[in-house]
Amino acid sequence: MKSSKQIDKSKQVEELLTRGVQEIHIRENLSVALYSGKKLRVKHGIDPTGPKIHIGRAVVLWKLRQFQELGHKIVLIIGDFTAQIGDPSDKLSKRPFLTREQIKQNLKNYLPQIGKVLDLSKVEVRYNSEWLAKLNFREISELADLFSLQQMIARRNFKDRFEKQEEISLREFMYPLMQGYDSVAIKAGVELGGEDQLFNLLAGRKIQERYEQKPQNVLTTRMVLGLDGRKMSTSWGNVINVIDPANDQYGKIMSMHDDLIVEYLELCTRVSMEEIKEIEQQLKSKTLNPRDAKARLAFEIVKLYHGERAAKKAEEEFNKVFRNKELPTDMPEFKLSSSMNIIDLLVASKLISSKSEVRRLIEQGGIRVADKKIFDFDQKVFPLKDGVVVQVGKRKFLKVIKK
């Protein structure tokens, strides 16, 4: 008869192998290893191609957290070298070279963001410039000899670009070689990545065999769609970053497509799968309002990254502004000594990034001054001692006060 401890471990392992998982290679090997009691070296690489990590990229981090909670060693590879090459996975155009200075800048706040998910005191953090920068041309050529041009071109993103006669750099073919060599350098037993990373992760197995290492098991997680249903992309602005303010995270979730609720609950929260299935059934039977389900989702995401108290405050603030139609408790202020054109004001205050965007919003009736919609590009805003409120869309507010 199994003890409660054994049952708990079985449940943890089963969830690790199924929740949010796209593919496992080789599943039987990984399952046996997880039950063996042996401490696994679990690898994940992150390239600092931007300064912020969004919750889509955090899906793999939460899967690593599951391994960590089972007592395994997480080896986090910071791709300070590979970021310069640029991962072509799931990219429809050639990535530009990043400079060392850009990478250094992006790295400034990387580990604190990762530390919102993983216990960094138990993580082995490595930078792949440590070994990749030392490879000579012969060693790189030996790695390249393990793969054919046909294998590379068969990758979906390369295939699409090739058929469209779009440029593909030989540099992009080098990326899986570098990522695969990372697995050799740290002797990985398991490697995790998003589903778009499968080719790179399997390349690691092949390269480990070349160096007479036991090939790593591979686990890929499902991709999270952006808030608008397209691919989650910082350039499209449809992301939630792990360091976004609590109110912003909550508000973004409340604005997302209803059909993403269940997917986000599974991939981006730690709500139990039993409860998620119940919520899914209630949504299908229309016994649960999607708004209430999104409110639960928003609360859970904010709680993960900011704590329960912040989640409660964000919920109260959202209800105050959107349900009770009151002004936010806190809003940015902009001081003026005299009147200013609405377009110049919103750009100068950095509430909106460009004048063309302000004009578009005015045409759509998306800007209010003192709770009145404006349609005049030349509208003047006069500062008041107590402040006049400018509202952009549903979630952005600015108080203009007299200097």
C-alpha positions as CSV (number, residue, x, y, z in Angstrom):
1,M,0.0,0.0,0.0
2,K,1.4,3.4,-1.0
3,S,2.0,6.0,1.7
4,S,0.6,9.5,1.5
5,K,4.1,10.8,0.7
6,Q,4.4,8.4,-2.3
7,I,0.9,9.4,-3.5
8,D,1.8,13.1,-3.2
9,K,5.0,12.5,-5.2
10,S,3.1,10.5,-7.9
11,K,0.7,13.4,-8.2
12,Q,3.5,15.9,-8.5
13,V,5.3,13.9,-11.1
14,E,2.1,13.3,-13.1
15,E,1.4,17.0,-13.2
16,L,5.0,17.8,-14.1
17,L,4.7,15.4,-17.1
18,T,1.3,16.6,-18.3
19,R,0.3,20.2,-17.3
20,G,1.1,22.6,-20.1
21,V,3.4,20.0,-21.8
22,Q,3.6,19.8,-25.6
23,E,6.1,17.0,-26.0
24,I,8.5,14.8,-24.1
25,H,11.4,13.0,-25.6
26,I,11.9,10.4,-24.3
27,R,8.9,10.2,-21.9
28,E,9.6,6.7,-20.5
29,N,13.2,7.6,-19.7
30,L,12.2,10.8,-18.0
31,S,9.4,9.2,-16.0
32,V,11.8,6.5,-14.7
33,A,14.4,9.1,-13.8
34,L,11.8,11.1,-11.8
35,Y,10.8,8.1,-9.8
36,S,14.4,6.8,-9.3
37,G,15.3,9.2,-6.5
38,K,18.3,10.4,-8.5
39,K,19.0,14.2,-8.6
40,L,18.7,15.4,-12.2
41,R,20.5,18.3,-13.8
42,V,17.7,20.2,-15.5
43,K,18.8,22.8,-18.0
44,H,17.1,25.8,-19.4
45,G,18.6,28.6,-21.4
46,I,17.4,32.2,-21.7
47,D,18.8,34.8,-24.1
48,P,18.6,38.4,-22.8
49,T,17.3,39.8,-26.1
50,G,15.1,42.3,-24.2
51,P,15.0,43.8,-20.7
52,K,11.7,42.2,-19.6
53,I,10.4,38.6,-19.2
54,H,6.7,38.1,-20.0
55,I,4.5,35.5,-18.6
56,G,4.6,33.5,-21.8
57,R,8.4,32.9,-21.3
58,A,7.7,32.3,-17.6
59,V,5.7,29.1,-18.4
60,V,9.0,27.2,-18.7
61,L,10.2,28.8,-15.5
62,W,7.2,27.5,-13.6
63,K,7.8,24.0,-15.1
64,L,11.4,24.3,-13.8
65,R,9.9,25.3,-10.4
66,Q,8.1,21.9,-10.4
67,F,11.4,20.1,-10.9
68,Q,13.0,22.2,-8.2
69,E,10.2,21.4,-5.7
70,L,10.9,17.7,-6.4
71,G,14.6,18.2,-5.3
72,H,16.3,18.4,-8.7
73,K,19.1,20.8,-9.7
74,I,18.1,23.6,-12.0
75,V,21.0,24.8,-14.3
76,L,20.0,28.2,-15.8
77,I,22.0,29.2,-18.8
78,I,22.1,32.9,-19.4
79,G,22.8,33.2,-23.1
80,D,25.1,36.2,-23.1
81,F,26.9,34.7,-26.1
82,T,24.0,33.1,-28.0
83,A,22.0,36.3,-27.7
84,Q,24.5,37.9,-30.0
85,I,23.8,35.2,-32.6
86,G,20.0,35.3,-32.2
87,D,17.7,32.3,-32.0
88,P,15.8,31.9,-35.3
89,S,13.1,29.6,-33.7
90,D,9.6,30.8,-34.7
91,K,11.0,33.9,-36.3
92,L,9.8,34.9,-39.7
93,S,12.6,37.2,-40.5
94,K,16.4,37.4,-39.8
95,R,17.2,38.6,-36.3
96,P,19.8,41.4,-36.1
97,F,23.1,41.1,-34.2
98,L,22.9,42.4,-30.7
99,T,25.9,44.3,-29.3
100,R,27.6,43.3,-26.0
101,E,26.4,46.6,-24.6
102,Q,22.8,45.9,-25.5
103,I,23.1,42.5,-23.8
104,K,24.7,43.9,-20.7
105,Q,21.9,46.4,-20.4
106,N,19.2,43.7,-20.8
107,L,20.9,41.6,-18.2
108,K,20.6,44.2,-15.4
109,N,17.3,43.0,-14.1
110,Y,17.1,39.5,-15.5
111,L,17.9,37.4,-12.4
112,P,15.5,39.3,-10.1
113,Q,12.7,38.6,-12.6
114,I,13.6,34.9,-12.7
115,G,13.7,35.0,-8.9
116,K,10.0,35.7,-8.8
117,V,9.5,32.1,-9.9
118,L,12.7,30.1,-9.0
119,D,14.6,29.9,-5.7
120,L,17.8,31.3,-7.0
121,S,19.8,30.2,-4.0
122,K,19.4,26.7,-5.2
123,V,19.9,27.4,-8.9
124,E,23.3,27.0,-10.7
125,V,23.5,30.1,-12.9
126,R,26.0,29.9,-15.9
127,Y,26.8,32.3,-18.7
128,N,27.4,30.5,-22.0
129,S,30.2,32.9,-23.1
130,E,32.2,30.9,-20.6
131,W,32.6,28.1,-23.1
132,L,31.3,29.2,-26.4
133,A,33.7,32.2,-26.7
134,K,36.6,29.7,-26.5
135,L,35.5,27.3,-29.4
136,N,37.9,27.4,-32.3
137,F,36.9,27.1,-35.9
138,R,37.7,23.4,-36.2
139,E,35.5,22.6,-33.2
140,I,32.6,24.6,-34.6
141,S,33.1,22.8,-38.0
142,E,32.9,19.5,-36.2
143,L,29.6,20.5,-34.6
144,A,28.3,21.7,-38.0
145,D,29.2,18.4,-39.6
146,L,26.5,16.7,-37.4
147,F,23.7,18.4,-39.3
148,S,22.7,18.7,-42.9
149,L,21.4,21.7,-44.9
150,Q,18.2,19.7,-45.6
151,Q,17.6,19.3,-41.8
152,M,17.9,23.0,-41.3
153,I,15.7,24.0,-44.2
154,A,13.0,21.6,-43.1
155,R,12.4,23.7,-40.0
156,R,9.0,25.5,-40.4
157,N,10.3,29.0,-40.1
158,F,13.2,28.5,-42.4
159,K,11.1,26.5,-44.9
160,D,8.6,29.4,-45.1
161,R,11.3,32.0,-45.6
162,F,13.1,29.9,-48.2
163,E,9.9,29.4,-50.2
164,K,9.3,33.2,-50.1
165,Q,12.9,33.7,-51.2
166,E,13.6,35.7,-48.1
167,E,17.2,35.9,-46.8
168,I,18.4,33.3,-44.3
169,S,21.8,33.9,-42.8
170,L,24.3,31.0,-42.3
171,R,24.7,32.5,-38.8
172,E,21.1,31.4,-38.0
173,F,22.0,27.8,-38.7
174,M,24.7,28.1,-36.0
175,Y,22.3,28.7,-33.2
176,P,21.2,25.1,-32.5
177,L,24.8,24.1,-32.5
178,M,25.6,26.6,-29.8
179,Q,22.6,25.7,-27.7
180,G,23.3,22.0,-28.1
181,Y,26.9,22.6,-26.9
182,D,25.6,24.2,-23.8
183,S,24.1,20.8,-22.8
184,V,27.6,19.3,-23.2
185,A,29.3,22.0,-21.1
186,I,27.0,21.5,-18.1
187,K,26.3,17.8,-18.6
188,A,22.5,18.2,-18.8
189,G,20.2,15.3,-18.0
190,V,17.0,17.1,-19.0
191,E,16.4,20.3,-21.0
192,L,13.3,22.4,-21.0
193,G,12.0,24.9,-23.6
194,G,9.0,26.2,-25.4
195,E,7.5,24.1,-28.2
196,D,9.2,26.3,-30.8
197,Q,12.6,25.2,-29.3
198,L,12.2,21.5,-30.1
199,F,14.7,21.4,-32.9
200,N,17.3,23.1,-30.7
201,L,16.7,20.8,-27.8
202,L,17.0,17.7,-29.9
203,A,20.2,19.1,-31.4
204,G,21.5,19.0,-27.8
205,R,20.9,15.2,-27.7
206,K,22.9,14.7,-30.9
207,I,25.8,16.8,-29.8
208,Q,26.0,15.1,-26.4
209,E,26.3,11.8,-28.2
210,R,29.1,13.2,-30.2
211,Y,30.9,14.0,-26.9
212,E,30.0,10.5,-25.5
213,Q,27.5,11.9,-23.0
214,K,24.2,10.3,-22.3
215,P,21.7,12.3,-24.4
216,Q,19.4,14.5,-22.4
217,N,15.6,14.0,-22.1
218,V,13.6,16.9,-23.6
219,L,10.4,18.5,-22.4
220,T,8.7,21.3,-24.3
221,T,5.8,23.4,-23.0
222,R,2.9,24.8,-24.9
223,M,3.1,28.4,-26.1
224,V,0.9,31.1,-24.6
225,L,-1.0,33.4,-26.9
226,G,-1.0,37.1,-26.4
227,L,-3.9,39.0,-24.8
228,D,-5.4,39.6,-28.3
229,G,-5.2,36.0,-29.5
230,R,-2.1,36.5,-31.6
231,K,1.4,35.2,-30.7
232,M,2.6,36.9,-27.5
233,S,5.1,39.5,-28.6
234,T,6.6,42.6,-26.9
235,S,6.6,44.4,-30.2
236,W,2.8,43.9,-30.5
237,G,2.2,45.1,-26.9
238,N,0.0,42.1,-26.1
239,V,2.1,40.8,-23.3
240,I,2.0,40.8,-19.5
241,N,5.5,41.2,-18.0
242,V,6.4,39.6,-14.7
243,I,7.5,43.0,-13.4
244,D,4.5,45.0,-14.6
245,P,2.8,46.8,-11.8
246,A,0.0,44.8,-10.1
247,N,-2.8,47.1,-11.3
248,D,-1.5,46.8,-14.9
249,Q,-1.3,43.0,-14.7
250,Y,-4.9,42.9,-13.4
251,G,-6.3,45.3,-15.9
252,K,-4.6,43.6,-18.9
253,I,-6.1,40.2,-17.9
254,M,-9.6,41.8,-17.6
255,S,-9.2,43.1,-21.2
256,M,-8.2,39.8,-22.8
257,H,-10.2,37.5,-25.0
258,D,-12.7,35.3,-23.1
259,D,-11.6,32.2,-25.0
260,L,-8.1,32.4,-23.5
261,I,-9.2,32.1,-19.9
262,V,-8.8,28.3,-19.4
263,E,-5.5,28.3,-21.3
264,Y,-4.0,31.0,-19.1
265,L,-5.3,29.3,-15.9
266,E,-3.4,26.1,-16.9
267,L,-0.2,27.7,-18.2
268,C,0.2,30.9,-16.2
269,T,-1.2,30.1,-12.7
270,R,-0.9,27.4,-10.0
271,V,-4.6,26.8,-9.7
272,S,-5.2,23.0,-9.5
273,M,-6.2,21.2,-12.7
274,E,-9.3,19.9,-10.9
275,E,-10.5,23.4,-10.3
276,I,-9.6,24.6,-13.8
277,K,-11.6,21.8,-15.3
278,E,-14.6,22.8,-13.1
279,I,-14.2,26.4,-14.3
280,E,-14.0,25.3,-17.9
281,Q,-17.2,23.3,-17.5
282,Q,-19.0,26.2,-15.9
283,L,-18.0,28.5,-18.7
284,K,-19.2,26.0,-21.3
285,S,-22.6,25.6,-19.5
286,K,-22.8,29.4,-19.0
287,T,-23.2,29.0,-15.3
288,L,-20.1,31.2,-14.8
289,N,-19.8,34.7,-16.2
290,P,-16.5,35.0,-18.2
291,R,-15.9,38.3,-16.4
292,D,-15.9,36.5,-13.0
293,A,-13.5,33.8,-14.4
294,K,-11.2,36.5,-15.7
295,A,-11.3,38.3,-12.3
296,R,-10.2,35.0,-10.7
297,L,-7.4,34.6,-13.3
298,A,-6.2,38.2,-12.8
299,F,-6.1,37.7,-9.1
300,E,-4.1,34.5,-9.4
301,I,-1.5,36.0,-11.7
302,V,-1.0,39.2,-9.6
303,K,-0.7,37.0,-6.5
304,L,2.1,34.9,-8.2
305,Y,4.3,37.9,-8.9
306,H,3.3,40.5,-6.3
307,G,1.7,38.6,-3.4
308,E,-1.9,38.1,-2.2
309,R,-2.2,41.6,-0.6
310,A,-1.3,43.3,-3.8
311,A,-3.7,41.1,-5.7
312,K,-6.6,42.1,-3.4
313,K,-5.6,45.8,-3.8
314,A,-5.5,45.5,-7.6
315,E,-8.9,43.8,-7.5
316,E,-10.4,46.6,-5.4
317,E,-8.9,49.3,-7.6
318,F,-10.2,47.7,-10.8
319,N,-13.7,47.4,-9.4
320,K,-13.5,51.0,-8.1
321,V,-12.6,52.4,-11.6
322,F,-14.5,50.1,-13.9
323,R,-17.5,48.9,-11.9
324,N,-18.1,51.9,-9.7
325,K,-16.8,54.4,-12.4
326,E,-14.7,56.3,-9.8
327,L,-11.2,57.8,-10.5
328,P,-8.1,55.7,-9.6
329,T,-6.6,56.2,-6.2
330,D,-3.2,56.8,-7.7
331,M,-2.5,58.3,-11.1
332,P,0.5,59.9,-12.7
333,E,0.7,63.7,-12.4
334,F,2.0,66.2,-15.0
335,K,2.7,69.8,-14.0
336,L,2.0,72.8,-16.3
337,S,2.4,76.5,-15.9
338,S,0.1,77.3,-18.8
339,S,-2.3,75.5,-21.2
340,M,-1.0,72.9,-23.7
341,N,-2.3,71.2,-26.8
342,I,-3.8,67.8,-25.9
343,I,-1.5,66.0,-28.5
344,D,1.7,67.6,-27.1
345,L,0.6,67.0,-23.6
346,L,0.0,63.3,-23.9
347,V,3.4,62.8,-25.7
348,A,5.3,65.1,-23.3
349,S,3.8,63.2,-20.3
350,K,4.8,59.9,-21.9
351,L,1.3,58.6,-21.5
352,I,1.3,57.9,-25.3
353,S,4.4,57.4,-27.3
354,S,3.6,59.2,-30.6
355,K,1.5,62.1,-31.9
356,S,0.0,59.9,-34.6
357,E,-1.3,57.5,-31.9
358,V,-2.9,60.4,-30.1
359,R,-4.7,61.6,-33.3
360,R,-5.9,58.1,-33.9
361,L,-7.4,57.8,-30.4
362,I,-9.0,61.2,-30.7
363,E,-10.7,60.2,-34.0
364,Q,-12.0,57.0,-32.2
365,G,-13.3,59.0,-29.3
366,G,-10.8,57.3,-26.9
367,I,-9.7,60.4,-25.1
368,R,-11.6,62.3,-22.4
369,V,-10.7,65.6,-20.6
370,A,-12.6,66.2,-17.4
371,D,-14.8,63.2,-18.4
372,K,-15.8,64.7,-21.7
373,K,-14.8,63.1,-25.0
374,I,-12.8,65.3,-27.3
375,F,-12.6,65.2,-31.1
376,D,-10.5,68.4,-31.7
377,F,-6.8,67.9,-32.4
378,D,-6.2,71.5,-31.2
379,Q,-8.0,71.0,-27.9
380,K,-6.2,72.9,-25.1
381,V,-5.8,71.5,-21.6
382,F,-5.7,74.1,-18.8
383,P,-4.0,73.1,-15.6
384,L,-6.0,73.5,-12.4
385,K,-4.6,73.7,-8.8
386,D,-6.5,70.6,-7.8
387,G,-5.9,68.9,-11.2
388,V,-7.8,68.1,-14.3
389,V,-8.0,64.4,-15.3
390,V,-7.2,63.2,-18.8
391,Q,-8.3,59.7,-19.6
392,V,-7.0,57.6,-22.5
393,G,-8.9,54.5,-23.3
394,K,-10.2,52.6,-20.3
395,R,-7.1,52.2,-18.2
396,K,-4.8,55.2,-18.6
397,F,-5.3,58.3,-16.5
398,L,-3.3,61.5,-16.1
399,K,-3.8,64.4,-13.6
400,V,-2.7,67.7,-15.0
401,I,-2.0,70.2,-12.2
402,K,-0.8,73.8,-12.0
403,K,2.9,74.2,-11.7
